[in-house]
Amino acid sequence: AKASLRGSFKNIQAGDCVVAFSRKNIHRIKQEIERATPHRCCVVYGSLPPETRKEQAKVFNSRYESSGFDVLVASDAVGMGLNLEIKRIIFGAINKFDGEQDRALHLRCG
């Protein structure tokens, strides 16, 4: 899973996590992926109840047991206390609104 999406959700792979920064974008991306591919998406974002976030994580992690849900679309809350078997992180945007203005993300790999 070293290649990028090359601008198309058709290049999504099982085990991918797409990070978005609003619920609206999370649901939009989920719909686009499910429309363009055979993949089904779990969703995780901060305002979901903790039990729902845990259940979505469990379903995503069980993709090898034929749950059918093999892609995760999430907010940055994905990094808060969930154990996830993610193969590749894809950012749906490189800017995040901080409450006042859009700010560029500074991404580092390695």
SEDREN-639905 format. One line per field, with one value per residue: residue number from 1; residue in three letters; x, y negated, z of N, C-alpha, C in turn. Coordinates in steps of 0.1 Angstrom, whole numbers. Each point is the difference from the previous one (the first is absolute). Layout:
residues N
resi <- (NUM / ...)
resn <- (Ala / ...)
n_c1 <- (X / ...)
n_c2 <- (Y / ...)
n_c3 <- (Z / ...)
ca_c1 <- (X / ...)
ca_c2 <- (Y / ...)
ca_c3 <- (Z / ...)
c_c1 <- (X / ...)
c_c2 <- (Y / ...)
c_c3 <- (Z / ...)
//
This chain:
residues 110
resi <- (1 / 2 / 3 / 4 / 5 / 6 / 7 / 8 / 9 / 10 / 11 / 12 / 13 / 14 / 15 / 16 / 17 / 18 / 19 / 20 / 21 / 22 / 23 / 24 / 25 / 26 / 27 / 28 / 29 / 30 / 31 / 32 / 33 / 34 / 35 / 36 / 37 / 38 / 39 / 40 / 41 / 42 / 43 / 44 / 45 / 46 / 47 / 48 / 49 / 50 / 51 / 52 / 53 / 54 / 55 / 56 / 57 / 58 / 59 / 60 / 61 / 62 / 63 / 64 / 65 / 66 / 67 / 68 / 69 / 70 / 71 / 72 / 73 / 74 / 75 / 76 / 77 / 78 / 79 / 80 / 81 / 82 / 83 / 84 / 85 / 86 / 87 / 88 / 89 / 90 / 91 / 92 / 93 / 94 / 95 / 96 / 97 / 98 / 99 / 100 / 101 / 102 / 103 / 104 / 105 / 106 / 107 / 108 / 109 / 110)
resn <- (Ala / Lys / Ala / Ser / Leu / Arg / Gly / Ser / Phe / Lys / Asn / Ile / Gln / Ala / Gly / Asp / Cys / Val / Val / Ala / Phe / Ser / Arg / Lys / Asn / Ile / His / Arg / Ile / Lys / Gln / Glu / Ile / Glu / Arg / Ala / Thr / Pro / His / Arg / Cys / Cys / Val / Val / Tyr / Gly / Ser / Leu / Pro / Pro / Glu / Thr / Arg / Lys / Glu / Gln / Ala / Lys / Val / Phe / Asn / Ser / Arg / Tyr / Glu / Ser / Ser / Gly / Phe / Asp / Val / Leu / Val / Ala / Ser / Asp / Ala / Val / Gly / Met / Gly / Leu / Asn / Leu / Glu / Ile / Lys / Arg / Ile / Ile / Phe / Gly / Ala / Ile / Asn / Lys / Phe / Asp / Gly / Glu / Gln / Asp / Arg / Ala / Leu / His / Leu / Arg / Cys / Gly)
n_c1 <- (8 / 10 / -9 / -1 / -10 / 10 / -6 / 0 / -12 / 0 / 11 / -11 / 7 / -2 / -4 / -4 / 5 / -11 / 8 / -11 / -3 / -11 / -11 / -3 / 13 / 0 / -13 / 4 / 11 / -6 / -9 / 10 / 7 / -11 / -1 / 13 / -2 / 5 / 9 / -1 / -5 / 8 / -6 / 9 / -7 / 5 / -10 / 5 / -10 / 8 / -12 / -5 / 9 / -2 / -14 / 1 / 8 / -9 / -9 / 7 / 4 / -13 / 5 / 10 / -10 / 1 / 3 / 8 / 3 / 7 / -7 / 8 / -10 / 9 / -3 / 7 / -13 / 4 / 8 / -13 / 9 / 1 / -1 / 7 / -4 / 6 / -2 / -8 / 6 / -12 / 5 / -13 / 8 / 6 / -12 / 1 / -13 / 7 / -12 / 11 / 9 / 1 / 6 / 11 / -2 / 8 / 2 / 3 / 8 / -1)
n_c2 <- (12 / -1 / 3 / -12 / -7 / -8 / -7 / 13 / -1 / 2 / -7 / -1 / 3 / 12 / -5 / -8 / -11 / -6 / -10 / -4 / -13 / 6 / 0 / -12 / -3 / 5 / -4 / -11 / 1 / 3 / -9 / -9 / 4 / 0 / -12 / -3 / 7 / 12 / -9 / 4 / -12 / 1 / -7 / -9 / -7 / -12 / -5 / 11 / 6 / 0 / 5 / -10 / -9 / 6 / 0 / -13 / -2 / 7 / -7 / -12 / 3 / 3 / -9 / 6 / -2 / -6 / -10 / -1 / -5 / -5 / -12 / -8 / -7 / -9 / -6 / -11 / 2 / 5 / -10 / 0 / 9 / 1 / 13 / -5 / 10 / -12 / 2 / -9 / -12 / -5 / -12 / -2 / -7 / -10 / -4 / -6 / -2 / -10 / -4 / -5 / 9 / 2 / 11 / -2 / 13 / 3 / 7 / 9 / 7 / 12)
n_c3 <- (0 / -9 / -9 / -5 / 3 / -3 / 10 / 3 / 6 / -13 / 5 / 8 / 11 / 1 / 11 / -10 / 5 / -4 / 3 / 6 / -2 / -6 / 7 / -5 / 1 / 12 / 1 / -5 / 7 / 11 / -4 / -2 / 11 / 7 / -6 / 2 / 11 / 1 / 5 / 12 / 5 / 10 / 10 / 3 / 10 / 4 / -7 / -6 / 5 / 11 / 4 / -7 / 5 / 12 / -2 / -5 / 10 / 8 / -7 / 0 / 12 / -1 / -8 / 7 / 8 / -11 / 8 / -11 / 12 / -11 / 1 / 6 / 3 / 3 / 11 / 4 / 4 / -12 / 4 / 5 / 4 / -13 / 1 / -11 / -8 / 0 / -13 / -3 / 3 / -4 / -2 / 4 / 9 / -4 / 1 / 12 / 2 / 6 / -6 / -6 / -4 / -13 / 5 / -6 / -3 / 10 / -11 / 8 / -8 / 5)
ca_c1 <- (-8 / 9 / -4 / -11 / -13 / 1 / -12 / -13 / -4 / 0 / 12 / 0 / 3 / -5 / 9 / 3 / -7 / 0 / -2 / -7 / 0 / -13 / -10 / -5 / 10 / 1 / -11 / 2 / 11 / -6 / -9 / 8 / 7 / -9 / -6 / 10 / 8 / -8 / 3 / -10 / 8 / -3 / 3 / 3 / 3 / 0 / -13 / -7 / 2 / 11 / -4 / -1 / 13 / 6 / -6 / 5 / 14 / 0 / -5 / 11 / 11 / -4 / -2 / 5 / -11 / -10 / -10 / -4 / 5 / 14 / 6 / -4 / 0 / 0 / 6 / 12 / -3 / 3 / 12 / -2 / -3 / -5 / 10 / -5 / 10 / 0 / 12 / 4 / -8 / -1 / -6 / -10 / 3 / 13 / -3 / -10 / -6 / 3 / -10 / 2 / 5 / 6 / 14 / 7 / 6 / 14 / 0 / 13 / -1 / 12)
ca_c2 <- (-12 / -11 / -10 / -9 / 2 / -7 / -8 / 8 / 10 / 13 / 6 / 3 / 15 / 6 / -3 / -14 / -9 / -14 / -9 / -13 / -9 / -3 / 11 / -1 / 6 / 14 / 7 / -2 / 9 / 14 / 2 / 0 / 13 / 11 / -1 / 2 / 12 / 10 / -1 / -6 / -8 / -4 / -14 / -3 / -14 / -3 / -2 / 13 / 6 / 10 / 14 / 1 / 0 / 14 / 9 / -2 / 5 / 14 / 5 / -2 / 9 / 13 / 1 / 13 / 10 / -3 / -9 / -8 / -13 / 1 / -13 / -9 / -15 / -5 / -13 / 2 / 8 / 14 / 3 / -2 / 12 / 11 / 9 / 2 / 6 / -8 / 2 / -13 / -12 / -9 / -12 / -5 / -14 / -4 / -12 / 3 / -12 / 0 / -8 / -13 / 0 / 12 / 1 / 11 / 11 / 3 / 14 / 6 / 14 / 6)
ca_c3 <- (0 / 0 / -10 / 4 / -7 / -13 / -2 / -2 / 10 / -6 / 4 / 14 / 2 / 13 / 11 / -1 / 8 / -5 / 10 / -4 / 12 / 4 / -2 / -13 / -10 / 3 / -6 / -14 / -5 / 1 / -11 / -13 / -1 / -2 / -13 / -10 / 2 / 7 / 14 / 10 / 9 / 14 / 2 / 14 / 2 / 14 / 7 / 2 / 14 / 1 / -3 / -15 / -6 / 2 / -9 / -14 / 0 / 0 / -13 / -9 / 3 / -3 / -15 / -5 / 3 / -9 / 4 / -11 / 3 / 0 / -1 / 11 / -3 / 14 / 4 / 7 / 12 / -2 / 7 / 14 / 8 / -7 / -6 / -13 / -9 / -12 / -9 / -7 / 3 / -11 / 4 / -10 / -2 / 7 / 9 / 10 / 6 / 14 / 7 / -5 / -14 / -5 / 2 / -8 / 8 / -2 / 0 / 0 / -1 / 4)
c_c1 <- (9 / -4 / -11 / -13 / 0 / -13 / -13 / -2 / 0 / 12 / 1 / 2 / -6 / 11 / 3 / -9 / 1 / -4 / -6 / -2 / -14 / -9 / -5 / 9 / 1 / -11 / 1 / 10 / -5 / -9 / 7 / 7 / -10 / -7 / 10 / 7 / -9 / 2 / -12 / 8 / -6 / 3 / 3 / 3 / -3 / -14 / -8 / 1 / 11 / -3 / -1 / 14 / 7 / -5 / 5 / 14 / 0 / -5 / 11 / 11 / -4 / -2 / 5 / -9 / -12 / -11 / -5 / 4 / 15 / 8 / -6 / 1 / -2 / 5 / 13 / -2 / 4 / 13 / -2 / -6 / -7 / 11 / -5 / 11 / -1 / 13 / 5 / -9 / 0 / -7 / -9 / 2 / 14 / -2 / -11 / -4 / 2 / -10 / 0 / 3 / 5 / 15 / 6 / 5 / 15 / 2 / 15 / -1 / 13 / 1)
c_c2 <- (-12 / -11 / -9 / 3 / -5 / -7 / 7 / 10 / 14 / 7 / 4 / 16 / 4 / -4 / -15 / -8 / -14 / -9 / -13 / -8 / -6 / 12 / 0 / 6 / 15 / 7 / -2 / 10 / 15 / 3 / 2 / 14 / 12 / 0 / 4 / 14 / 11 / -1 / -6 / -6 / 0 / -14 / -2 / -15 / -3 / 0 / 13 / 5 / 10 / 14 / 1 / 0 / 13 / 10 / -1 / 5 / 15 / 6 / -2 / 10 / 15 / 2 / 13 / 11 / -3 / -9 / -9 / -14 / 0 / -13 / -8 / -15 / -6 / -14 / 3 / 6 / 14 / 3 / 0 / 13 / 11 / 8 / 4 / 6 / -7 / 3 / -13 / -11 / -9 / -12 / -5 / -15 / -3 / -13 / 4 / -14 / 1 / -7 / -14 / -1 / 14 / -1 / 12 / 10 / 1 / 15 / 5 / 15 / 6 / 1)
c_c3 <- (0 / -9 / 5 / -8 / -14 / -4 / -1 / 11 / -6 / 4 / 14 / 1 / 14 / 11 / 0 / 10 / -6 / 11 / -6 / 13 / 3 / -2 / -14 / -10 / 3 / -7 / -16 / -6 / 1 / -11 / -13 / -1 / -2 / -14 / -11 / 1 / 7 / 15 / 8 / 11 / 14 / 2 / 15 / 0 / 15 / 7 / 0 / 14 / 0 / -4 / -15 / -6 / 2 / -9 / -14 / -1 / -1 / -13 / -10 / 2 / -4 / -15 / -5 / 3 / -9 / 5 / -11 / 1 / 1 / -2 / 11 / -5 / 14 / 1 / 7 / 14 / -1 / 8 / 15 / 6 / -7 / -6 / -13 / -9 / -14 / -8 / -5 / 5 / -12 / 6 / -11 / -3 / 6 / 8 / 10 / 6 / 15 / 9 / -4 / -15 / -4 / 2 / -7 / 10 / -3 / 2 / 0 / 0 / 6 / 14)
//
